[in-house]
Amino acid sequence: MASTILVGTQWGDEGKGKVTDLISGEYDVVCRCQGGANAGHTVMANGHKFGLHQIPSGVMYDGVVPVIGNGCIVDPSVVLEEFATLDAQGVSYDNLKISGNAHIVMPYHKDLDGANERRLGKNLIGTTRRGVGPCYSDKAARIGLRMQDMLDEKIFRQKLECALLEKNPILEKIYELPGYTVDQICETYLPYAERLRPYIIESSRFLNECIDEGKNILFEGSQATMLDIDFGTYPFVTSSNCTAGGAITGSGVGPKHVDRVLGIAKAYLTRVGSGPFPTELPQGDEIGELLCETGHEYGVTTGRKRRCGWYDAVIVNYAARVNGLTDLAVTKLDVLGCLDTIKVCIAYDVDGVRYTTVPEHQSLFYDAKPVYIELPGWKCDISNVRSYTELPREAKDYIDLIERLSGVRVSIIAVGPDREQTINRHWN
């Protein structure tokens, strides 16, 4: 049966949670493959709005198994907070699986994340300060602790002692922050281990057994292509591979089992945090403020106001290439209904040189000036439209342009925040 990778094509916040929620019921398993509590996804279900950060949104569906894969990092306190939220709404998470190879966010990771951002001052990355970068750094440096380590107190204490030999001097001598003792952390984390023990498994084996049984998997991405540690606007990126390749390494499922790669693109563009953004509208710009307020552009995780700008076909075309997209879902098309005209960036101008893909050097990207074409708006509410043929001609022209510039068919169109406010054009 078909399995699908879902990825963001821009700088995140494209509405991946809505699309995941929309199609999750078609799959037997929903697996998150990278990222941690720095990624928030909003899910609307049964009249309730959930802001989940760690647990895959497939948890909302009976019979769908949500999996936190080995490529993720896990903050146990956040998982337990989400347990409480789900309990309050009567949503079962009994089927949840957590990879024993997923790394754990420790308290010193959060301290170091915040301290480093303060040190950078105006050059800060704009992280969520959830400890994600330091945790992934420890993973690469081979001094991280994994979920399976919590299940054996002796191993956990030994590995933690080694980690603190490095972390405490940094906290105390460089940042003038208090260090930690092994007992201090164990007092908090060992009870986490007992609560989470029933959910911790060898997830790669589980996922491949599901495939052998004829089940299908939705690999749910976090963040987005332009935040990928390799392909994004480095260093203003996240600390994991959030392109389609990250779903393979972050799950332990081979690429031969993936049939479709669904990219999510917002009908305009937003970004949270620092970094280049060629089509960004100036602060205080009337259209930018209108997009922000109409689209409710505030981060799920941080509450920060998102930077807003015009749709950038250059980066979506780039995302189509590096992810191997087979389909696109365009979200928040309804938000543009308030505009007389709409701009689309089709290329960049850098000192007289025209680029139709992301420039090869970051300095060129910083200096990129968008080359726009302008389209007429449709100036009407499309939130009740459920068929592509019923869209205004101007809206259809906009979707057709997105398809031509990306080389990828638009299969899903979201015209509002609710699940039913969706046009299924080619997705089946």
Helices and strands as residue ranges (DSSP letters): E 4-8, H 16-23, G 24-26, E 29-32, E 41-45, E 48-52, G 57-60, E 65-68, E 73-74, H 76-88, E 97-99, E 103-104, H 107-120, G 121-123, H 132-141, G 147-151, H 153-169, I 170-174, H 182-196, G 197-199, E 200-201, H 203-212, E 217-220, G 225-227, H 244-249, G 255-257, E 260-266, E 269-271, H 286-294, E 307-309, E 311-312, H 313-323, E 327-331, G 333-338, E 341-350, E 353-355, H 362-366, E 369-376, G 388-390, H 393-406, E 409-414, E 422-424
